[in-house]
Amino acid sequence: MPGTFVTGFEPFGNWPINSSWQAVVALAAMRPNIATACLPVDHAAAADAVRSLIAHHRPSVLLLTGLAPGAGFRIETVARPGPLVPWAGRTRCARWPITEALTAVRKHGLPIRRSADAGRYVCDTTFWAALGSSVPEVGFLHVPPPAPQWPPRRLARALDAVLSVADGAARGA
C-alpha cells in the first residue's frame, strides 16, 4: 500500500470545478506511486471518508487539499472540529514541517503563506478528523480557485513541493 495519500474535494457552491481535485489529479500523473481520493463537500461524509481511507490505506503521509479564494496557497497549521464535535474552541495542530514547506513552494516562485484558519467549513472538519488519526505526517494545503494563471500542473507543483518535505521527514531525512 502506498505511504502517501493526497485528497482534494468535489465541486461545490459556485465552483463548477474544484481546483484542489484538479491539482491532485495532475500530481498523481507526476507521482504515480501516491494514492488519491476526491472527498465530498459534506462535513460528516468527508470526515467519515478520510477516516475510512486512513484505516484502509494506513498512510505515513497524508496531504489534504481544498479550494480557498485568494491569490496563492495557504498551508494550514490548525484544525477546528466544525459542527460535528460539540466542544467549541478545541483545536488540533498540523503534523507537517510547515517552515520547510513554505520554503519549498517559494523556491518554485509560487506564493504561499502560513494560515491558522482552515476556513471553518468542510476543510476544517476533514483536517480535524485526519489529525485525530495516528498518521505521522498530516497537512492541509489550500489552493487558489480555478483561473487561467493556475492550470492544474502549476497547482500540482506546489503540492509536490509540500509533499517533498514531508516525504523526507517520514523517511527520517
C-alpha positions in Angstrom: 0.0 0.0 0.0 1.3 3.5 -0.7 2.8 5.5 2.0 1.5 8.8 0.7 -2.2 9.7 0.3 -3.5 13.0 -1.1 -7.0 14.2 -1.2 -9.0 17.0 -2.9 -12.7 17.9 -3.0 -15.5 17.7 -5.4 -17.0 20.9 -6.8 -19.2 23.0 -4.5 -21.1 26.2 -4.3 -20.4 28.5 -7.3 -17.3 26.5 -8.2 -18.2 24.1 -11.1 -14.6 22.8 -10.9 -12.7 22.3 -7.7 -9.0 23.2 -8.3 -7.9 21.1 -5.3 -9.1 17.9 -7.1 -7.6 19.1 -10.4 -4.3 19.6 -8.6 -4.4 16.2 -7.1 -5.1 14.5 -10.5 -2.2 16.4 -12.0 0.0 15.4 -9.1 -0.9 11.8 -9.5 0.4 12.0 -13.1 3.7 13.2 -11.7 3.8 10.8 -8.8 2.1 7.6 -9.8 3.0 5.9 -6.5 0.6 8.0 -4.4 -2.9 7.2 -3.6 -5.6 9.8 -4.1 -9.3 10.4 -3.3 -11.9 13.1 -4.1 -13.8 13.9 -1.0 -17.4 15.0 -0.8 -18.2 18.5 0.3 -20.3 17.5 3.4 -19.0 17.7 6.9 -20.0 14.1 8.1 -19.4 12.4 4.8 -15.9 13.9 4.3 -14.8 13.2 7.8 -16.0 9.6 7.5 -14.4 9.2 4.1 -11.0 10.4 5.4 -11.2 8.2 8.4 -12.0 5.2 6.2 -9.2 6.0 3.8 -6.7 6.2 6.7 -8.0 2.9 8.2 -7.8 1.1 4.8 -4.5 2.5 3.4 -2.6 3.3 6.6 -0.5 6.1 5.0 2.5 7.6 6.7 1.9 10.9 4.9 -1.5 12.5 4.3 -1.9 15.7 2.5 -5.4 17.1 2.3 -6.1 19.9 -0.1 -9.0 22.3 -0.6 -10.0 25.3 -2.6 -9.9 28.7 -1.0 -10.4 32.1 -2.6 -7.2 34.1 -2.7 -4.1 34.8 -4.8 -2.0 31.9 -3.6 -1.5 28.9 -1.5 -2.1 28.6 2.3 -0.6 25.9 4.4 -2.8 25.3 7.4 -1.4 25.0 10.9 -4.6 24.5 12.9 -7.8 22.5 12.5 -11.1 23.1 14.3 -13.8 20.4 14.7 -16.6 22.1 12.9 -20.3 21.3 13.6 -19.6 17.5 14.2 -17.9 18.0 17.6 -19.8 19.8 20.4 -16.9 21.4 22.3 -16.0 24.7 20.6 -12.6 26.2 20.9 -10.7 22.9 20.8 -8.1 22.8 18.1 -5.5 20.3 16.7 -2.2 21.3 15.2 -0.8 20.1 11.8 1.8 17.4 11.9 3.8 18.8 9.0 7.2 20.6 8.5 5.5 23.9 7.9 8.5 26.2 7.6 10.2 23.7 5.2 7.0 23.5 3.1 6.8 27.3 2.8 10.4 27.4 1.6 10.0 24.6 -0.9 6.9 26.2 -2.5 8.6 29.6 -2.7 11.6 28.0 -4.5 9.2 27.4 -7.4 8.2 31.1 -7.4 4.7 30.3 -6.1 3.0 32.5 -3.4 2.3 30.7 -0.2 1.6 31.7 3.4 1.0 30.1 6.7 -2.6 30.1 7.9 -4.2 29.3 11.3 -7.7 29.3 9.8 -8.7 26.4 7.6 -12.0 28.1 6.8 -14.4 26.7 9.4 -16.1 24.7 6.7 -15.6 21.1 5.4 -11.9 21.7 5.1 -11.6 22.3 8.8 -13.8 19.3 9.7 -11.8 17.0 7.4 -8.4 18.3 8.7 -9.6 17.8 12.3 -10.7 14.2 11.5 -7.4 13.4 9.9 -5.4 14.9 12.8 -7.3 12.6 15.2 -5.6 9.6 13.5 -2.2 8.1 14.1 -0.8 9.1 10.7 2.6 10.6 11.4 2.5 13.4 8.8 -0.8 15.2 8.3 -1.1 18.5 6.5 -3.6 20.7 4.7 -2.9 22.9 1.7 -5.4 25.4 0.3 -5.0 26.1 -3.4 -6.3 29.1 -5.3 -9.5 28.8 -7.3 -9.6 27.8 -11.0 -8.1 30.6 -13.1 -6.0 30.8 -16.3 -2.9 31.6 -14.2 -3.5 28.4 -12.1 -3.5 25.5 -14.5 -3.6 22.1 -12.7 0.0 21.3 -13.5 1.1 24.6 -11.8 -1.0 23.8 -8.8 0.4 20.3 -8.7 4.0 21.7 -8.5 3.1 23.3 -5.2 1.6 20.1 -3.9 4.7 18.2 -5.0 6.9 20.7 -3.2 4.9 20.4 0.0 4.9 16.7 -0.2 8.7 16.6 -0.8 9.4 17.9 2.7 7.0 15.5 4.4 8.4 12.6 2.4 11.8 13.5 3.7 10.6 13.8 7.3 8.7 10.5 7.1 12.0 8.8 5.9 13.9 10.4 8.7 15.9 12.6 6.3 
